[in-house]
Each structure stands twice: as structure tokens, then as C-alpha cells.
């Protein structure tokens, strides 16, 4: 089957580069008898798309969340909708959730949002599949407060989260796959693998209550990108590693 074919291919590679340490560990276990295969993490990251004088973050009375990615079962979109709805109700704070993407669970998400409304504190925008330039335009306005991603196992280090940090937008994610390698207390909020609504609300409250604390996290997100996810540096490292394979 496909699994056997993947193992056969992996065993005949000179090297395997993965986007997360978690993925590398999984492959090592599957190839435990093939010590000659070199396996190493090399993240994609993203290049700096900010202008030399980026738009300042807009401080306003509305919290704006952004989620970017295919709307599939692996991404818990209906759960994210329920959690944001619960935060808006508990805090009595206007919240906007912008969703970029399309996929087989799009109708399920619309049904969930229909069930949650009307909630006078919550508005949603389902933009569907848009270009990457359009996503960058959203960030460039300075109006995005948080990027949110809840997922199942099997996810690596999504480029969408790298782009969020590049713009200095903190990330809220759950502890599955390689997400714990991306998100820490300096650049976002890492929830449990299967978080409850209360954990989500409790985790974000200190940053709603303190503009200073939140501003520091925005700086931390940008610094995390610069240190770990600057593609200009990462691509040079990968190119150097791959060139050594043919010498």
C-alpha cells in the first residue's frame, strides 16, 4: 500500500528534511532499522513582507481573530467558533473572527455559526479561498489581534503561523504536532491538546486586560519569527545541506 511505498522511498533517500522535530521523530521510529538515513528538521518559515515602516497596530474596542487554512476535519473550525463565541459572551466584548480558506467542512462551519447566532458581540467573515497577497493585506492593516489555530495530530509547523509572527501577531494554538515548537509564552498562548473553553478564555484574559502585556507579546512574536522562522536564513541553510548531498 501507500505506507509501504513511502517507507521504501524513505529508506532509499540520502536525507530527509522535515518541518518539525515531531515529524522527524515519527519518521525515525518508522525507520528504526535504517540508521543510514539522515533525518533533520529544516523549517520553511517565510520571508519578511512588512514594509520598512509597517502600519502600527490599531488599538480599538473590538478583538479581531484570524484563522487561515483549509477547512477540513483536521482543523477544528467548529470548535474554534464555539470558543470565540464563548469568549465574546463571557467578556461582553465585540469580537470579529475572519476565516480564510475553503474545504469539505465549509458547510459544517456555516451551520455551527448559524447555530451560535445571534450573538450581538460576535461577527464573522468567511472569505473563502483568497490569494496569499490578500492574506498579507489583512495583516498589513494592523487590525489583526490574534491568529487562532486548533488542530488534530499530524500538523507540522504551518507557514500561516510563521506569517502571523512575522507581522508581530501573537498565535493561539493547541499542543499537537509541531505547534509546541512554534508557540510559547513569549509569542502566544499554547493550549492543551484538547483544550476546554475555559482554558481558552482564561489564557487570553490577561492580554485583554493589559495593553502593556499584549504589546510585549506582539514584540515577542516578531522576535520569534526573526530567530526561528526567517525564510531568508532557513533557505540558505537548507540549500547548503542539500548541496552537501551531491558532493
Buried (B, 14 or more C-beta within 10 A) or exposed (E): EEEEEEBEEBEEBEEBBBBBBBBBEBBBEBBEEBEEBEBEBBBBBBEBBBEEEBEEBEEEEEBBBBBBBBBBEBBBBBBBBBBBBBBBBBBEBBBBBBBBBBBEBBEBBBEBBEEBEEBEBBBBEBBEEBEBEEBBEBBBEBBBBBBBBBBBEEBBBBBBBBBBBBBBBBBBBBEBBBBBBBBEEEBBBBBEBEBEBEBBBBBBEEBBEEEEEBBBBBEBBBBBBEEBBBBEEBBEEBEEBEEEEEE
